[in-house]
């Protein structure tokens, strides 16, 4: 489920980036201030995308480490029961 949430967030970010790019590329920028605003939006969305991806990778690694510790504890517990 976590991956679905991340995928949905990343899709929303990508959609918003595409929308902003299309406004710029189609020449629908009202003035210089609006252009600067849109470029700022793109920059923010790119940074947010990178943050979400980094956070997902970090949680994947944390889960792997936690799972490894859980497996080690289970092995130890099963070894204690065998004695």
C-alpha positions in Angstrom: 0.0 0.0 0.0 2.8 2.4 0.8 4.1 2.0 -2.7 0.7 2.9 -4.1 0.7 6.1 -2.1 4.2 7.0 -3.3 3.2 6.2 -6.9 0.1 8.4 -6.6 2.0 11.3 -5.1 4.7 11.0 -7.8 2.0 10.9 -10.6 0.4 14.1 -9.2 3.8 15.8 -9.1 4.5 14.7 -12.7 1.0 15.9 -13.9 1.5 19.3 -12.2 5.0 19.6 -13.8 3.6 18.7 -17.2 0.8 21.3 -16.8 3.2 24.1 -15.9 5.6 23.1 -18.7 2.7 23.2 -21.2 1.7 26.7 -20.1 5.3 27.9 -20.7 5.8 26.0 -24.0 2.4 27.0 -25.4 3.3 30.7 -24.8 0.5 31.3 -22.3 2.7 33.2 -19.9 1.1 36.5 -19.1 4.3 38.5 -18.2 7.8 38.2 -16.8 6.5 37.9 -13.2 4.2 35.0 -14.2 7.1 33.3 -16.0 9.3 33.6 -12.9 6.4 32.2 -10.8 6.0 29.2 -13.1 9.7 28.5 -13.2 9.7 28.6 -9.4 6.8 26.2 -9.4 8.8 23.8 -11.6 11.8 24.1 -9.4 9.7 23.4 -6.3 8.0 20.4 -7.9 11.4 18.9 -9.0 12.7 19.3 -5.4 9.6 17.8 -4.0 9.8 14.9 -6.4 13.4 14.2 -5.4 12.4 14.4 -1.7 9.6 11.9 -2.1 11.8 9.5 -4.0 14.6 9.9 -1.3 12.1 9.3 1.5 10.7 6.2 -0.2 14.2 4.8 -0.7 15.1 5.6 2.9 12.0 3.8 4.2 12.7 0.8 2.0 16.2 0.5 3.4 14.9 1.0 7.0 12.3 -1.8 6.3 15.0 -4.1 5.0 17.1 -3.4 8.1 14.2 -3.9 10.4 13.2 -7.1 8.6 16.7 -8.4 8.8 16.8 -7.7 12.6 13.4 -9.4 12.9 14.6 -12.5 11.0 17.8 -12.6 13.1 15.7 -12.5 16.3 13.4 -15.2 15.0 16.4 -17.4 14.1 17.8 -16.9 17.6 14.4 -17.6 19.2 14.0 -20.8 17.2 17.5 -21.9 18.1 16.8 -21.3 21.8 13.6 -23.4 21.5 15.5 -26.3 19.8 17.8 -26.6 22.8 
